[in-house]
């Protein structure tokens, strides 16, 4: 089945540690996105990528890094500079149509990250 | 950037009741999506509706782009409808498809 796979589902990190969240899609979508959801809040954009080897900062990029070496993969690294104690990370993807632009986004099931 | 406001913030219903959720946005949009986030955190696509009206079973949505609002209707609500409903918009231009989310409406349906 086509879809977006995020792993792991739960992750704990120690202060000062970097961790990487995985996001893989087999939908052949051009664009991929990372969002963060703080408890009781809506989602905010961290980074996005329209094409391979290109990515842009979103609204809350500080303390995060990404790469887009393959169309189907968009891993997110949470660095020691990121101080948010607990958050839910969601990855999304969308196709791009030349005549209609970016199409609806589809989301993975998320990774819940906590600091020990 | 574009602002998205959802109302009401909380809604409590008895099973079988109908409800209307509202989403106001501050600028013209290329894309508007409604999502349901279940208790496990999964974000489920309900509608892609930058304008017009769509229906899917007990749910329907209407977006009036010229007046910058969208409505989500839930009829004959069920306990499985509980969760958080998000409206998200893309403003087009240089926003490269990114979605700006509202704060959500928390729906609780009691049996």
Contacts between the chains, C-beta under 8 A, distances in Angstrom:
chain1	res1	chain2	res2	distance
A	31	B	96	7.4
A	31	B	97	5.4
A	33	B	97	7.8
A	33	B	98	6.6
A	33	B	99	7.6
A	35	B	99	7.9
A	35	B	101	7.9
A	41	B	103	6.7
A	42	B	86	6.1
A	42	B	101	3.7
A	42	B	102	5.8
A	42	B	103	5.0
A	42	B	104	5.6
A	43	B	43	8.0
A	43	B	86	7.3
A	43	B	88	7.5
A	43	B	99	7.5
A	43	B	101	4.6
A	44	B	101	7.3
A	45	B	98	5.1
A	45	B	99	7.3
A	45	B	100	7.9
A	48	B	96	6.3
A	48	B	97	7.3
A	48	B	98	5.6
A	50	B	96	5.9
A	50	B	97	7.5
A	56	B	96	6.8
A	58	B	98	6.4
A	59	B	1	7.9
A	88	B	41	5.7
A	90	B	43	6.3
A	92	B	99	7.8
A	94	B	97	5.8
A	96	B	97	7.4
A	101	B	30	6.1
A	101	B	92	7.1
A	101	B	97	7.2
A	102	B	30	7.5
A	102	B	31	6.9
A	102	B	90	6.7
A	102	B	96	7.1
A	102	B	97	3.0
A	103	B	31	7.9
A	103	B	48	7.7
A	104	B	31	6.9
A	104	B	33	5.7
A	104	B	45	6.5
A	104	B	48	4.1
A	105	B	33	6.9
A	105	B	97	7.4
A	105	B	99	6.0
A	106	B	45	6.5
A	107	B	35	7.8
A	107	B	42	7.8
A	107	B	43	4.3
A	107	B	45	7.7
A	109	B	40	7.8
A	109	B	41	7.2
A	109	B	42	5.4
A	110	B	41	5.0
A	110	B	42	7.3
A	110	B	43	7.7
A	112	B	41	7.3
